[in-house]
Amino acid sequence: MSDDIGTAKLRDCADRFADGLCERLEGAWHRTDQAQTVVSITDGERELWLWGFEHAGKVRLRVQAQLPDGWTLLEEPPERPEITASSSRSVEAVTTEITRRLLPAQAEAAVATKALLDRDAERNAARDKVLNHFLAQLPASERNLYSPYGSANSHGPGPFTAEIHPSQDGQAADLRLRYVPAPLVQRIVSLIGSELRDGDDPASSAGVLDDLANAITALASARKTIELKHLLRETALNVLILSRIASNRLPDRMRREEIESATDHLITQLRHASWELPVHSTSDLPQPEQS
């Protein structure tokens, strides 16, 4: 900054134009000066920031239109429209330029910003749904405090750990599992394979359903010999798998979501009942006969 231009002169430039613009712009414009380093004026819906700056030894004025609240959180926010003018220009001329150029550009940028904010809100809601399901189903789970919509993790029981990272739009996710029991891994892989496989043979599918019915019958016969904690946990897992296999084929999205919500509630109750039992609960197993 040259010796003959100081901070006071730059501030005086902004103050003079701010007062003049409030008198001449259409609407109830008034000063707010909420920002500490600039002069700000608003009509209640729109806001303009003004400050003086030096260029080539001359004082110039910059007027910048502000965007709707939340714009700084956008990954690629629109640029804030602005104009610059010589401090020697009349307030009337700057008022005309703001009215003709800056305010229309601000209106367009505000619409674009609101659309991006709405899009991000929808994406966050979708990602939040994925994370909430993860948190409800897995023990000792928590969100990543530094990215509450970005990931969550679970630790235990034992060495088991899980980590989930929803995609940006919440329509997919990366799920990382460690120290998963082999039988559970097989069921997970089978479920993924059945979801991704196309062109299943109807006759083969009927046989699979028969096998499922036989397995359920065998389970009913052996139910009293299975540890209750294990039975509750396996029931929750299989209810989840079966309900998703069926509901994902429904064309009605609202109906799918209603079924998933009801199923999630049931699964949560089953898992909580399992977690509340002692680690090695044998109270429901047949007791040996007393001699």
URTACOR-V960261 format. One record per backbone hydrogen bond with DSSP energy under -0.5 kcal/mol. NH is the residue of the N-H (numbers start at 1). CO is the residue of the C=O. If there is no record, write none. Layout:
nh=NH co=CO
nh=NH co=CO
//
This chain:
nh=5 co=2
nh=6 co=4
nh=10 co=6
nh=11 co=7
nh=12 co=8
nh=13 co=9
nh=14 co=10
nh=15 co=11
nh=16 co=12
nh=17 co=13
nh=18 co=14
nh=19 co=15
nh=20 co=16
nh=21 co=17
nh=22 co=18
nh=23 co=19
nh=24 co=20
nh=25 co=21
nh=29 co=27
nh=30 co=42
nh=32 co=40
nh=33 co=40
nh=39 co=50
nh=41 co=48
nh=42 co=30
nh=43 co=46
nh=44 co=46
nh=48 co=41
nh=49 co=64
nh=50 co=39
nh=51 co=62
nh=53 co=60
nh=55 co=58
nh=58 co=55
nh=60 co=53
nh=61 co=85
nh=62 co=51
nh=63 co=83
nh=64 co=49
nh=65 co=81
nh=66 co=47
nh=71 co=68
nh=73 co=70
nh=74 co=71
nh=77 co=74
nh=83 co=63
nh=85 co=61
nh=87 co=59
nh=89 co=86
nh=94 co=90
nh=95 co=91
nh=96 co=92
nh=97 co=93
nh=98 co=94
nh=99 co=95
nh=100 co=96
nh=101 co=97
nh=102 co=97
nh=103 co=98
nh=105 co=101
nh=106 co=102
nh=107 co=103
nh=108 co=104
nh=109 co=105
nh=110 co=106
nh=111 co=107
nh=112 co=108
nh=113 co=109
nh=114 co=110
nh=115 co=111
nh=116 co=112
nh=117 co=113
nh=118 co=114
nh=119 co=115
nh=120 co=116
nh=121 co=117
nh=122 co=118
nh=123 co=119
nh=124 co=120
nh=125 co=121
nh=126 co=122
nh=127 co=123
nh=128 co=124
nh=129 co=125
nh=130 co=126
nh=131 co=127
nh=132 co=128
nh=133 co=129
nh=134 co=130
nh=135 co=131
nh=136 co=132
nh=137 co=133
nh=138 co=134
nh=141 co=138
nh=142 co=153
nh=144 co=151
nh=145 co=143
nh=147 co=144
nh=150 co=147
nh=151 co=147
nh=152 co=164
nh=153 co=142
nh=154 co=162
nh=155 co=140
nh=156 co=160
nh=160 co=157
nh=161 co=178
nh=162 co=154
nh=163 co=176
nh=164 co=152
nh=165 co=174
nh=167 co=172
nh=170 co=167
nh=174 co=165
nh=175 co=173
nh=176 co=163
nh=176 co=174
nh=177 co=175
nh=178 co=161
nh=185 co=181
nh=186 co=182
nh=187 co=183
nh=188 co=184
nh=189 co=185
nh=190 co=186
nh=191 co=187
nh=192 co=188
nh=193 co=189
nh=194 co=190
nh=195 co=191
nh=196 co=192
nh=197 co=193
nh=205 co=201
nh=206 co=202
nh=207 co=203
nh=208 co=204
nh=209 co=205
nh=210 co=206
nh=211 co=207
nh=212 co=208
nh=213 co=209
nh=214 co=210
nh=215 co=211
nh=216 co=212
nh=217 co=213
nh=218 co=214
nh=219 co=215
nh=220 co=216
nh=221 co=217
nh=222 co=218
nh=223 co=219
nh=223 co=220
nh=225 co=222
nh=226 co=223
nh=231 co=227
nh=232 co=228
nh=233 co=229
nh=234 co=230
nh=235 co=231
nh=236 co=232
nh=237 co=233
nh=238 co=234
nh=239 co=235
nh=240 co=236
nh=241 co=237
nh=242 co=238
nh=243 co=239
nh=244 co=240
nh=245 co=241
nh=246 co=242
nh=247 co=243
nh=248 co=244
nh=249 co=246
nh=250 co=247
nh=253 co=251
nh=256 co=252
nh=257 co=253
nh=258 co=254
nh=259 co=255
nh=260 co=256
nh=261 co=257
nh=262 co=258
nh=263 co=259
nh=264 co=260
nh=265 co=261
nh=266 co=262
nh=267 co=263
nh=268 co=264
nh=269 co=265
nh=270 co=266
nh=271 co=267
nh=272 co=268
nh=273 co=269
nh=274 co=270
nh=275 co=271
nh=276 co=272
nh=277 co=273
nh=277 co=274
nh=281 co=278
nh=281 co=279
nh=282 co=280
nh=285 co=282
nh=286 co=224
//
